[in-house]
Amino acid sequence: MGTGPLPEELEGEAGTLSVQLARRTLEEGLTVPIEQAVRRVARPASSSSPLLLERGVFVTLEQHPSGRLRGCVGFPTPSAPLHQSVPLAALYAAREDPRFPPVRPSELPDLRIEVSLLTVPTLVPGGNPEEVLSQVRIGRDGLVLRAEGVEGLLLPQVAPEQGWGPEEFLDGVCEKAGLAPGCWREPGARIYRFQARIFRETEPRGSVRERSPESD
């Protein structure tokens, strides 16, 4: 099915199925080696399955009902069909996010799963920092920073959740890359932006709904 544009309803179905797949991956494969867990759930989809879509994808785990982050890992650019990349992202979010200890099976009933399907990042044009700053749209754009041989990424929903404006968002992606705030102003820094369709369980193991980056 590839990486090109899809009808909105088909991409929406891909988002819903991706959340369900992430849930099934964690509930069936959290305690086995990651490669084995992926093999359990990432079976070849039918030729018409939306999970054959290739997109950048991030899986976010939140404690419910507090909304506290429990893990978030993904792939910024299309690397594989969703039926392969979603299970990997889910397992890495649960087991490999260096900010948190691995998720225990007993936590799963209290974790809400969110999947973000990303557009391909594109370079933010501009000859100076002010031009870059003017083109960042809070509630629409996610950001990727590449500078000093490292990379940082923040999803579109992060800035509204933190109450950030464009400059704070750019400083935040610098910090995500392990660099000082303001590094995006340096001549060698490159800022890319992308958009996302975001799908989330209404509650753990609940129905899946699409939300905007600005909604809670």
C-alpha positions as CSV (number, residue, x, y, z in Angstrom):
1,M,0.0,0.0,0.0
2,G,3.0,2.2,0.4
3,T,3.6,5.7,1.8
4,G,1.4,7.9,-0.4
5,P,-1.9,9.6,0.5
6,L,-4.9,7.5,1.4
7,P,-8.6,8.3,1.7
8,E,-9.2,9.8,5.1
9,E,-11.4,7.0,6.3
10,L,-8.9,4.3,5.3
11,E,-6.1,6.1,7.2
12,G,-8.5,6.4,10.1
13,E,-9.1,2.7,10.1
14,A,-5.4,2.2,10.0
15,G,-5.1,4.3,13.2
16,T,-7.8,2.4,15.0
17,L,-6.3,-1.0,14.0
18,S,-2.8,0.2,15.1
19,V,-4.0,1.0,18.6
20,Q,-5.7,-2.4,18.9
21,L,-2.5,-4.1,17.5
22,A,-0.3,-2.2,20.1
23,R,-2.6,-3.4,22.9
24,R,-2.6,-7.0,21.7
25,T,1.2,-6.9,21.3
26,L,1.7,-5.8,24.9
27,E,-0.8,-8.2,26.4
28,E,0.6,-11.2,24.5
29,G,4.3,-10.4,24.3
30,L,5.4,-8.3,27.2
31,T,7.3,-11.0,28.9
32,V,9.0,-12.8,25.9
33,P,11.9,-11.6,23.8
34,I,11.0,-8.7,21.5
35,E,11.6,-10.5,18.2
36,Q,9.5,-13.4,19.4
37,A,6.7,-11.1,20.5
38,V,6.7,-9.3,17.1
39,R,6.5,-12.6,15.3
40,R,3.4,-13.5,17.4
41,V,1.4,-10.6,16.2
42,A,3.0,-9.2,13.0
43,R,1.7,-11.8,10.7
44,P,1.3,-10.8,7.0
45,A,-1.9,-8.8,6.7
46,S,-4.4,-9.4,3.8
47,S,-3.6,-7.5,0.6
48,S,-6.3,-4.9,1.4
49,S,-5.5,-4.3,5.1
50,P,-4.9,-0.7,6.2
51,L,-2.0,-2.1,8.3
52,L,0.0,-2.4,5.1
53,L,0.3,1.4,5.1
54,E,3.8,2.7,5.7
55,R,4.0,5.7,8.0
56,G,6.2,7.1,10.6
57,V,4.6,5.9,13.9
58,F,5.0,6.6,17.6
59,V,3.3,4.6,20.4
60,T,2.7,6.5,23.7
61,L,1.7,4.8,27.0
62,E,0.0,6.8,29.6
63,Q,-1.1,6.0,33.1
64,H,-4.9,6.2,33.5
65,P,-6.6,8.4,34.7
66,S,-3.7,10.7,35.6
67,G,-2.3,10.9,32.0
68,R,1.2,10.6,33.3
69,L,3.6,9.4,30.6
70,R,4.9,5.8,31.0
71,G,6.7,5.4,27.7
72,C,6.9,6.8,24.2
73,V,9.0,5.4,21.3
74,G,8.6,5.3,17.6
75,F,10.0,5.7,14.1
76,P,10.0,9.3,12.6
77,T,10.0,8.1,9.0
78,P,8.3,5.2,7.2
79,S,10.4,2.1,7.8
80,A,8.0,-0.8,7.5
81,P,4.3,-1.6,7.2
82,L,2.3,-0.7,10.3
83,H,1.7,-4.4,11.1
84,Q,5.4,-4.6,11.7
85,S,6.4,-1.1,13.0
86,V,3.5,-0.8,15.5
87,P,4.4,-3.9,17.5
88,L,8.0,-2.9,17.6
89,A,7.2,0.7,18.7
90,A,4.8,-0.6,21.4
91,L,7.4,-3.0,22.8
92,Y,10.2,-0.4,22.8
93,A,7.9,2.1,24.5
94,A,7.1,-0.5,27.2
95,R,10.5,-2.0,27.6
96,E,13.3,0.2,26.1
97,D,12.4,3.9,26.9
98,P,15.4,4.9,28.9
99,R,13.4,7.4,31.0
100,F,11.3,4.7,32.7
101,P,11.7,1.2,34.1
102,P,10.2,-1.6,32.0
103,V,6.4,-1.9,32.1
104,R,5.2,-4.8,34.2
105,P,2.3,-7.0,33.0
106,S,0.3,-5.9,36.1
107,E,0.4,-2.3,34.9
108,L,-1.3,-3.0,31.5
109,P,-5.0,-2.7,32.8
110,D,-4.2,0.8,33.9
111,L,-2.3,2.0,30.8
112,R,-4.0,3.9,28.0
113,I,-2.4,3.5,24.5
114,E,-2.0,6.2,21.9
115,V,-0.7,5.8,18.4
116,S,0.4,8.8,16.2
117,L,0.7,8.3,12.5
118,L,3.2,10.8,11.1
119,T,3.6,12.5,7.8
120,V,7.2,12.5,6.4
121,P,9.2,15.3,8.0
122,T,10.1,18.2,5.8
123,L,12.7,20.9,6.3
124,V,11.4,24.2,7.7
125,P,12.7,26.8,5.2
126,G,14.2,30.0,6.4
127,G,17.4,32.0,6.2
128,N,17.4,33.0,9.8
129,P,16.0,31.9,13.2
130,E,13.1,34.4,13.1
131,E,11.9,33.0,9.8
132,V,12.0,29.5,11.2
133,L,10.2,30.6,14.3
134,S,7.4,32.2,12.3
135,Q,6.6,29.0,10.5
136,V,6.1,26.7,13.5
137,R,2.4,26.1,14.1
138,I,1.5,25.0,17.6
139,G,-1.2,22.3,17.6
140,R,-0.4,21.3,14.0
141,D,3.4,20.7,13.8
142,G,5.7,18.2,15.4
143,L,9.4,19.0,15.2
144,V,12.6,17.1,14.5
145,L,15.9,18.8,15.2
146,R,19.2,17.7,13.7
147,A,22.3,19.4,15.1
148,E,25.8,18.5,16.3
149,G,25.4,14.9,15.1
150,V,22.3,14.2,17.3
151,E,18.6,14.3,16.7
152,G,15.5,15.1,18.8
153,L,11.8,14.8,18.1
154,L,8.7,16.1,19.8
155,L,5.2,15.1,18.7
156,P,2.6,17.8,17.8
157,Q,0.6,17.1,21.0
158,V,3.6,18.0,23.2
159,A,3.5,21.8,22.8
160,P,-0.2,22.2,23.7
161,E,0.1,19.8,26.6
162,Q,3.0,21.8,28.0
163,G,1.4,25.2,27.2
164,W,4.4,26.1,25.0
165,G,4.6,28.7,22.3
166,P,6.8,28.3,19.2
167,E,10.0,29.4,20.8
168,E,9.5,27.2,23.8
169,F,8.7,24.3,21.5
170,L,11.9,24.8,19.6
171,D,13.9,25.0,22.8
172,G,12.2,21.8,24.0
173,V,13.2,19.8,20.9
174,C,16.8,21.0,21.6
175,E,16.6,19.6,25.1
176,K,15.1,16.4,23.8
177,A,18.2,16.0,21.6
178,G,20.4,16.6,24.7
179,L,21.5,20.1,23.6
180,A,21.1,23.5,25.2
181,P,17.9,25.5,24.7
182,G,18.3,27.9,21.7
183,C,20.5,25.4,19.8
184,W,18.0,25.7,16.9
185,R,19.3,29.2,16.2
186,E,22.8,27.9,15.4
187,P,23.8,28.0,11.7
188,G,24.3,24.2,11.5
189,A,21.0,23.2,13.0
190,R,18.2,21.9,10.8
191,I,14.5,21.9,11.9
192,Y,12.0,19.6,10.2
193,R,8.2,19.7,10.8
194,F,5.6,17.0,10.4
195,Q,1.9,16.5,11.2
196,A,0.2,13.5,12.8
197,R,-3.1,11.8,13.1
198,I,-3.5,10.7,16.7
199,F,-5.6,7.7,17.9
200,R,-6.1,6.8,21.5
201,E,-8.1,4.5,23.7
202,T,-10.8,6.3,25.6
203,E,-9.7,4.2,28.6
204,P,-7.5,1.2,29.0
205,R,-8.8,-1.5,26.7
206,G,-11.6,0.9,25.7
207,S,-12.8,2.1,22.3
208,V,-10.4,4.0,20.0
209,R,-11.0,7.6,19.0
210,E,-9.1,10.1,16.9
211,R,-8.1,13.3,18.7
212,S,-6.5,16.6,17.7
213,P,-3.1,17.5,19.0
214,E,-4.7,20.3,21.0
215,S,-7.3,18.1,22.8
216,D,-6.7,16.6,26.2
